Amino acid sequence: MTRSQSRSAARLAAVQALYQQEMEGTAIAPLLHEFHEHRLGATIEGVTYAEAEQSFFDDVVRGVGARRLEIDRLVTAKLGEGWRLERLDRPMRAILRAGTYELIARPDVPVASVISEYVDVAKAFYDKRESGFVNGLLDAVAKDARQ
């Protein structure tokens, strides 16, 4: 598996972990442990999950947790008039938070890579319209975050 494939797997897993964290209120440390032990690279109900770059996964999940207020402000600033982050469903919030974290905290990852990766994650959950929304919103965040 290439580094880009293991990073793609890490991003998808990070979005799943962030979604679970918001649903259940699980603290970050036990959440990371659960994913390390039971999800990353595991076979669940006949589906084998790709090996994910664990340190990258951990960085995204921990980083979103640590900088959530800042991230939510950045995302909210790019939503349309009258829209609030709470109006978006949880998977969408997790995708936008993870993507925004990478844009503000991972200058080693090119903007185009961050955006296309999270558009791909969105396609795993949504139709074309929503993946376009992810593309536009992360592009707007990137213009401020990576001047």
Backbone as numpy.savetxt, mean C-alpha at the origin, in Angstrom:
# Nx Ny Nz CAx CAy CAz Cx Cy Cz
12.94 -15.80 -8.31 12.10 -14.62 -8.31 12.98 -13.38 -8.31
12.62 -12.41 -9.11 13.42 -11.19 -9.19 13.08 -10.26 -8.02
13.94 -9.28 -7.84 13.71 -8.29 -6.78 12.40 -7.55 -7.02
12.12 -7.20 -8.28 10.89 -6.47 -8.55 9.66 -7.33 -8.25
9.74 -8.64 -8.51 8.61 -9.53 -8.19 8.43 -9.65 -6.68
9.53 -9.75 -5.95 9.40 -9.88 -4.49 8.94 -8.56 -3.87
9.27 -7.44 -4.50 8.76 -6.15 -4.02 7.28 -6.01 -4.36
6.88 -6.48 -5.55 5.45 -6.45 -5.90 4.65 -7.26 -4.89
5.17 -8.44 -4.55 4.50 -9.29 -3.56 4.47 -8.59 -2.19
5.54 -7.90 -1.85 5.59 -7.17 -0.58 4.55 -6.06 -0.55
4.37 -5.36 -1.66 3.38 -4.28 -1.72 1.96 -4.83 -1.55
1.65 -5.89 -2.27 0.31 -6.49 -2.15 0.08 -6.95 -0.71
1.07 -7.61 -0.12 0.94 -8.08 1.26 0.81 -6.91 2.23
1.54 -5.83 1.98 1.45 -4.65 2.84 0.05 -4.06 2.81
-0.55 -3.99 1.63 -1.92 -3.48 1.50 -2.87 -4.40 2.26
-2.68 -5.71 2.14 -3.53 -6.66 2.87 -3.36 -6.48 4.38
-2.12 -6.31 4.82 -1.85 -6.13 6.25 -2.46 -4.82 6.77
-2.33 -3.75 6.00 -2.89 -2.46 6.41 -4.42 -2.52 6.47
-5.01 -3.24 5.52 -6.46 -3.44 5.52 -6.86 -4.20 6.79
-6.16 -5.29 7.07 -6.46 -6.10 8.25 -6.29 -5.28 9.52
-5.24 -4.48 9.54 -4.97 -3.64 10.72 -6.12 -2.67 10.95
-6.64 -2.08 9.89 -7.75 -1.14 10.04 -9.03 -1.87 10.44
-9.25 -3.06 9.90 -10.46 -3.83 10.23 -10.46 -4.29 11.68
-9.32 -4.80 12.14 -9.26 -5.48 13.43 -8.57 -4.66 14.52
-7.88 -3.59 14.13 -7.15 -2.80 15.12 -5.92 -3.50 15.67
-5.39 -4.47 14.92 -4.22 -5.23 15.35 -3.01 -4.30 15.46
-2.24 -4.45 16.50 -1.01 -3.68 16.64 -0.01 -4.13 15.56
0.90 -3.25 15.21 1.83 -3.52 14.10 2.71 -4.75 14.36
3.31 -4.86 15.54 4.24 -5.98 15.79 3.58 -7.35 15.62
2.42 -7.62 16.24 1.80 -8.92 16.01 1.31 -9.11 14.58
0.93 -8.03 13.94 0.50 -8.09 12.55 1.67 -8.53 11.66
2.83 -7.91 11.84 4.02 -8.29 11.06 4.37 -9.76 11.33
4.32 -10.15 12.59 4.64 -11.53 12.95 3.70 -12.51 12.24
2.41 -12.20 12.25 1.43 -13.07 11.59 1.76 -13.22 10.11
2.05 -12.11 9.44 2.36 -12.17 8.02 3.67 -12.92 7.77
4.68 -12.69 8.61 5.96 -13.40 8.43 5.77 -14.90 8.58
5.00 -15.30 9.58 4.87 -16.72 9.90 3.84 -17.45 9.04
2.78 -16.75 8.64 1.64 -17.46 8.05 1.20 -16.99 6.67
1.74 -15.90 6.16 1.25 -15.40 4.88 2.32 -15.33 3.80
3.41 -14.62 4.08 4.42 -14.38 3.05 5.02 -15.69 2.58
4.79 -16.04 1.33 5.33 -17.27 0.77 4.57 -18.53 1.16
3.48 -18.39 1.90 2.72 -19.55 2.38 1.69 -20.00 1.35
1.18 -21.19 1.54 0.06 -21.69 0.73 -1.17 -21.71 1.63
-2.19 -20.96 1.23 -3.42 -20.85 2.01 -4.58 -21.19 1.10
-5.37 -22.19 1.51 -6.53 -22.63 0.73 -6.15 -22.88 -0.73
-5.03 -23.55 -0.93 -4.61 -23.92 -2.27 -3.94 -22.82 -3.07
-3.84 -21.62 -2.50 -3.20 -20.50 -3.20 -1.83 -20.27 -2.56
-0.79 -20.31 -3.38 0.55 -20.04 -2.87 0.87 -18.55 -3.05
1.17 -17.92 -1.93 1.52 -16.50 -1.96 3.00 -16.36 -2.33
3.29 -15.39 -3.15 4.67 -15.19 -3.60 5.55 -14.80 -2.42
6.81 -15.18 -2.53 7.79 -14.74 -1.53 7.92 -13.22 -1.66
7.77 -12.55 -0.56 7.85 -11.10 -0.57 9.16 -10.66 0.08
9.66 -9.53 -0.36 10.85 -8.95 0.27 10.41 -8.46 1.65
10.75 -9.25 2.65 10.23 -9.02 4.00 10.61 -7.66 4.56
11.84 -7.22 4.36 12.25 -5.92 4.92 11.47 -4.77 4.27
11.17 -4.91 2.98 10.39 -3.89 2.27 8.95 -3.89 2.78
8.37 -5.08 2.92 7.03 -5.23 3.48 6.96 -4.56 4.86
7.94 -4.89 5.72 7.96 -4.33 7.08 8.06 -2.81 7.04
8.90 -2.29 6.16 9.08 -0.84 6.07 7.78 -0.14 5.68
7.08 -0.68 4.69 5.83 -0.05 4.26 4.79 -0.11 5.38
4.60 -1.27 5.99 3.59 -1.40 7.04 3.93 -0.52 8.24
5.18 -0.60 8.70 5.59 0.23 9.85 5.54 1.72 9.50
5.99 2.05 8.29 6.03 3.45 7.88 4.65 4.07 7.80
3.69 3.33 7.25 2.31 3.85 7.20 1.79 4.02 8.62
2.08 3.07 9.48 1.63 3.19 10.87 2.22 4.41 11.56
3.49 4.64 11.36 4.19 5.74 12.03 3.81 7.11 11.47
3.49 7.17 10.18 3.27 8.46 9.52 1.83 8.62 9.02
0.93 7.88 9.62 -0.45 7.83 9.10 -1.14 9.19 9.05
-0.99 10.01 10.06 -1.65 11.33 10.04 -1.12 12.17 8.88
0.19 12.19 8.71 0.80 12.93 7.61 0.32 12.38 6.27
0.32 11.07 6.13 -0.10 10.42 4.89 -1.57 10.74 4.60
-2.41 10.63 5.62 -3.84 10.91 5.42 -4.08 12.35 5.01
-3.30 13.28 5.57 -3.43 14.69 5.17 -3.07 14.87 3.69
-1.96 14.23 3.27 -1.53 14.34 1.87 -2.58 13.77 0.92
-3.13 12.61 1.26 -4.16 11.98 0.41 -5.42 12.83 0.38
-5.87 13.27 1.55 -7.10 14.07 1.65 -6.98 15.35 0.82
-5.79 15.96 0.83 -5.58 17.20 0.07 -5.78 17.00 -1.43
-5.64 15.75 -1.91 -5.76 15.48 -3.34 -7.13 14.90 -3.72
-7.98 14.67 -2.75 -9.32 14.18 -3.05 -10.17 15.33 -3.58
-11.20 15.01 -4.30 -12.08 16.05 -4.85 -12.78 16.83 -3.75
-13.28 17.97 -4.12 -14.01 18.84 -3.20 -15.12 18.05 -2.50
-15.16 18.18 -1.18 -16.21 17.52 -0.42 -15.94 16.05 -0.11
-14.85 15.52 -0.63 -14.53 14.11 -0.36 -13.66 14.01 0.87
-13.93 12.98 1.67 -13.11 12.70 2.84 -12.56 11.29 2.69
-11.43 11.06 3.29 -10.78 9.75 3.22 -11.72 8.65 3.71
-12.54 8.96 4.70 -13.46 7.97 5.27 -14.50 7.49 4.25
-14.74 8.27 3.21 -15.70 7.86 2.17 -15.15 6.74 1.29
-13.84 6.62 1.24 -13.23 5.55 0.45 -13.30 4.25 1.24
-13.43 3.14 0.55 -13.47 1.88 1.30 -12.07 1.51 1.79
-12.02 0.56 2.72 -10.76 0.24 3.40 -9.66 -0.24 2.46
-9.95 -1.12 1.49 -8.85 -1.52 0.60 -8.25 -0.33 -0.16
-9.10 0.60 -0.60 -8.62 1.78 -1.31 -7.77 2.64 -0.39
-8.19 2.82 0.84 -7.40 3.61 1.79 -6.04 2.95 2.00
-6.01 1.63 2.13 -4.74 0.92 2.33 -3.82 1.10 1.14
-4.36 1.01 -0.07 -3.56 1.19 -1.30 -2.97 2.60 -1.34
-3.81 3.60 -1.11 -3.35 4.99 -1.19 -2.35 5.32 -0.09
-2.56 4.77 1.10 -1.62 5.02 2.20 -0.26 4.40 1.90
-0.26 3.16 1.43 1.01 2.49 1.13 1.75 3.21 0.01
1.03 3.57 -1.04 1.65 4.28 -2.16 2.19 5.64 -1.74
1.42 6.36 -0.96 1.86 7.67 -0.48 3.09 7.54 0.41
3.09 6.53 1.27 4.28 6.31 2.11 5.52 6.14 1.25
5.44 5.31 0.23 6.61 5.10 -0.62 7.04 6.40 -1.29
6.08 7.19 -1.72 6.42 8.45 -2.39 7.13 9.43 -1.46
6.76 9.45 -0.19 7.38 10.42 0.72 8.60 9.87 1.45
8.71 8.56 1.56 9.76 8.00 2.41 10.77 7.12 1.69
10.52 6.78 0.43 11.41 5.86 -0.30 11.91 6.51 -1.59
12.77 7.52 -1.46 13.28 8.17 -2.67 14.09 7.23 -3.55
14.48 6.06 -3.01 15.20 5.06 -3.80 14.31 4.38 -4.83
12.99 4.52 -4.68 12.05 3.90 -5.61 11.51 4.98 -6.54
11.69 4.83 -7.86 11.21 5.85 -8.80 9.69 6.05 -8.72
9.27 7.30 -8.90 7.85 7.65 -8.86 7.03 6.75 -9.79
7.50 6.58 -11.02 6.74 5.77 -11.99 6.55 4.33 -11.49
7.56 3.80 -10.82 7.47 2.43 -10.28 6.43 2.36 -9.17
6.46 3.34 -8.26 5.50 3.35 -7.16 4.08 3.40 -7.73
3.84 4.33 -8.63 2.49 4.50 -9.16 2.03 3.26 -9.91
2.86 2.73 -10.81 2.41 1.57 -11.59 2.21 0.35 -10.71
3.03 0.19 -9.67 2.87 -0.95 -8.76 1.54 -0.88 -8.01
1.19 0.30 -7.51 -0.07 0.40 -6.75 -1.29 0.42 -7.67
-1.12 0.85 -8.91 -2.20 0.67 -9.89 -2.43 -0.82 -10.10
-1.35 -1.59 -10.19 -1.48 -3.05 -10.33 -2.15 -3.67 -9.10
-1.79 -3.20 -7.91 -2.44 -3.70 -6.69 -3.94 -3.37 -6.76
-4.26 -2.15 -7.18 -5.68 -1.77 -7.28 -6.43 -2.69 -8.24
-5.78 -3.09 -9.32 -6.43 -3.98 -10.29 -6.76 -5.34 -9.69
-6.06 -5.73 -8.63 -6.36 -7.00 -7.95 -7.67 -6.90 -7.16
-8.08 -5.69 -6.83 -9.28 -5.49 -6.02 -10.43 -4.84 -6.77
-10.11 -4.07 -7.81 -11.10 -3.18 -8.41 -11.10 -3.25 -9.94
-12.06 -2.51 -10.50 -12.15 -2.34 -11.95 -11.24 -1.20 -12.41
-11.27 -0.96 -13.71 -10.41 0.04 -14.35 -10.59 1.44 -13.76
-11.81 1.83 -13.46 -12.07 3.18 -12.96 -11.29 3.45 -11.67
-11.30 2.48 -10.75 -10.62 2.66 -9.48 -9.11 2.66 -9.65
-8.59 1.82 -10.58 -7.13 1.83 -10.79 -6.71 3.17 -11.41
-7.56 3.76 -12.21 -7.30 5.10 -12.75 -7.30 6.15 -11.65
-8.19 5.99 -10.69 -8.24 6.89 -9.54 -6.94 6.82 -8.75
-6.44 5.60 -8.50 -5.17 5.41 -7.79 -4.05 6.10 -8.57
-4.02 5.90 -9.88 -3.00 6.51 -10.73 -3.02 8.04 -10.58
-4.18 8.63 -10.71 -4.29 10.09 -10.65 -3.94 10.65 -9.28
-4.43 9.99 -8.23 -4.19 10.51 -6.90 -2.72 10.39 -6.51
-2.12 9.23 -6.77 -0.69 9.08 -6.42 0.18 10.00 -7.27
-0.20 10.22 -8.52 0.55 11.16 -9.36 0.48 12.57 -8.77
-0.68 12.97 -8.28 -0.83 14.30 -7.66 0.00 14.39 -6.38
-0.01 13.34 -5.57 0.81 13.32 -4.35 2.29 13.42 -4.71
2.69 12.68 -5.74 4.10 12.66 -6.15 4.59 14.03 -6.58
3.73 14.80 -7.22 4.12 16.15 -7.66 4.51 17.02 -6.48
3.85 16.84 -5.35 4.21 17.60 -4.13 5.37 16.94 -3.38
5.34 15.61 -3.30 6.31 14.89 -2.46 7.69 14.79 -3.08
7.74 14.79 -4.40 9.03 14.56 -5.09 9.30 15.68 -6.09
9.43 16.88 -5.59 9.64 18.02 -6.50 11.04 18.05 -7.08
